[in-house]
């Protein structure tokens, strides 16, 4: 992943046959827009990790089904998390949300109902490294969707919450990638809050 705008041009063309979900972060703006449009037209779920404002954010959101953005994006766009949900709805995102760290997830479901998913109450002394927690959250809800597409987004986000809770208790990104057993252990530990 590049942090600048110097990318391969033209971007490589991919065969999306058999693809069931596209998860992007808006880097490589031309490729992001191309594949989001292509997947949306093909009925393939599109998901956005909106970690920060990009040159194509506004346009890209028109082709996104599931938009989960960081609180940082709210700050960059001078919006409260509630205003961001309204903005995501106005761009046509079926499900949208704002990750807010220890304050959890503020999101709306397919019916437009605003909901909250509190973070698990991890004692501060167990929080080792929050870097990458959002990436784990996004990867986990996509995994959950692909594994159990009949479940609702509330269940997918609960799975992702457990995965990111595991991650923040480990130093480094690779060490913080949970297995299914790790996620089950977190769910078991916090079953009263689930």
C-alpha positions in Angstrom: 0.0 0.0 0.0 1.4 3.4 -1.0 1.0 6.5 1.1 1.4 8.8 -1.9 -0.2 9.3 -5.3 2.6 7.6 -7.3 1.0 4.4 -8.4 1.2 2.0 -11.3 -0.6 3.5 -14.3 -2.5 2.1 -15.9 -3.5 0.0 -12.8 -3.5 -3.8 -13.3 -6.8 -5.2 -14.5 -8.2 -8.0 -12.3 -10.7 -10.7 -13.1 -13.5 -10.4 -10.5 -15.2 -13.7 -11.5 -16.0 -15.5 -8.2 -15.3 -12.4 -6.1 -17.8 -12.1 -3.3 -16.6 -8.9 -1.7 -14.3 -5.9 -2.4 -12.7 -4.1 0.5 -10.8 -0.9 -0.3 -9.4 2.1 1.5 -9.4 4.6 -1.4 -5.7 4.5 -2.1 -5.0 4.3 -5.8 -8.0 6.5 -6.5 -8.5 5.4 -10.2 -8.4 1.7 -9.4 -10.6 2.2 -6.3 -13.3 3.9 -8.3 -13.0 1.4 -11.2 -13.3 -1.7 -9.1 -16.0 -0.3 -6.8 -18.2 0.6 -9.8 -17.5 -2.8 -11.4 -18.3 -4.8 -8.3 -21.4 -2.7 -7.5 -22.7 -3.4 -11.0 -21.9 -7.1 -10.6 -23.8 -7.3 -7.3 -20.6 -7.9 -5.3 -20.5 -6.4 -1.8 -18.3 -3.3 -1.6 -16.7 -2.2 1.7 -14.7 0.9 2.5 -12.1 1.4 5.3 -12.5 5.2 5.5 -9.4 5.9 7.7 -8.8 9.3 6.3 -9.9 11.8 3.7 -8.7 11.0 0.1 -9.1 12.9 -3.1 -11.8 10.4 -4.2 -13.7 9.8 -0.9 -16.9 11.7 -1.9 -17.1 10.0 -5.4 -16.1 6.6 -4.1 -18.8 6.5 -1.4 -21.5 6.4 -4.2 -20.3 2.8 -5.0 -19.9 1.5 -1.4 -22.3 -0.8 0.4 -20.6 -0.9 3.8 -18.7 2.2 4.8 -17.0 2.1 8.2 -14.9 5.2 8.8 -12.5 6.3 11.5 -13.3 9.2 13.8 -10.3 10.9 12.1 -12.3 11.2 8.9 -15.1 13.0 10.9 -12.5 15.5 12.1 -11.1 16.0 8.7 -14.5 16.7 7.3 -15.6 18.8 10.3 -18.5 16.4 11.2 -19.6 14.8 14.4 -20.0 11.0 14.2 -23.8 11.5 14.0 -23.4 13.9 11.1 -21.0 11.4 9.4 -23.7 8.8 9.5 -26.1 11.2 7.8 -23.5 11.9 5.2 -22.8 8.2 4.5 -26.6 7.6 4.1 -26.8 10.6 1.7 -24.1 9.0 -0.4 -26.1 5.7 -0.7 -24.1 3.5 1.7 -26.4 0.7 2.9 -24.6 0.3 6.2 -22.3 2.9 7.7 -20.4 3.5 10.9 -17.8 5.4 12.7 -15.2 3.6 14.8 -14.4 5.5 18.0 -11.8 3.5 19.8 -12.7 2.8 23.4 -16.1 4.3 22.8 -17.0 1.6 20.3 -18.8 1.8 17.0 -21.7 4.1 16.1 -23.4 2.7 13.1 -26.7 2.4 11.2 -28.2 -0.8 9.8 -29.9 -1.6 6.5 -33.1 0.1 7.7 -31.2 3.3 8.6 -31.6 2.7 12.4 -28.7 4.2 14.3 -27.1 1.7 16.8 -24.1 1.5 19.1 -21.8 -1.3 19.7 -19.8 -0.6 22.9 -16.1 -1.6 23.0 -15.3 -4.4 25.4 -14.1 -3.0 28.8 -10.4 -3.9 28.5 -8.4 -2.7 31.5 -6.0 0.0 30.4 -3.0 -2.0 31.6 -3.9 -4.7 29.0 -3.9 -2.3 26.1 -0.5 -2.7 24.5 -0.7 -1.5 20.9 -3.7 0.0 19.2 -1.9 0.4 15.9 -3.7 -1.8 13.3 -6.8 -2.3 15.4 -9.0 -0.7 12.7 -7.5 -2.9 10.0 -8.2 -6.0 12.1 -11.7 -4.8 12.7 -12.3 -4.4 8.9 -10.7 -7.6 8.0 -12.7 -9.5 10.6 -16.2 -8.1 9.6 -15.4 -9.0 6.0 -14.3 -12.5 7.0 -17.5 -12.9 9.1 -19.6 -11.8 6.2 -17.9 -14.2 3.8 -18.2 -17.0 6.2 -21.8 -16.3 7.3 -23.5 -14.1 4.7 -27.0 -14.8 6.2 -26.1 -13.2 9.5 -26.8 -9.5 10.0 -24.2 -6.8 10.3 -24.6 -6.5 14.0 -23.2 -10.1 14.3 -20.4 -9.3 11.9 -19.5 -6.2 13.8 -19.6 -8.2 17.1 -17.1 -10.7 15.6 -14.9 -7.8 14.5 -15.1 -6.2 17.9 -13.7 -9.4 19.5 -11.0 -9.6 16.9 -9.8 -6.0 17.4 -10.0 -6.5 21.2 -7.5 -9.3 20.9 -5.3 -7.2 18.6 -4.9 -4.3 21.0 -3.5 -6.6 23.7 -0.6 -7.7 21.5 2.5 -5.8 20.3 2.9 -5.5 16.6 0.5 -6.2 13.7 1.4 -9.8 12.9 1.4 -10.9 16.6 -2.0 -9.1 16.9 -3.7 -11.1 14.1 -6.2 -13.3 15.9 -7.1 -16.9 15.1 -10.7 -18.1 15.3 -9.8 -19.6 18.7 -8.4 -16.2 19.9 -11.6 -14.5 18.9 -13.7 -17.2 20.6 -11.6 -16.7 23.8 -12.3 -12.9 23.8 -16.0 -13.5 23.3 -16.0 -16.0 26.1 -14.1 -13.6 28.4 -16.6 -10.8 27.7 -19.7 -12.9 27.3 -21.6 -10.7 29.8 -21.1 -7.6 27.6 -21.8 -9.5 24.4 
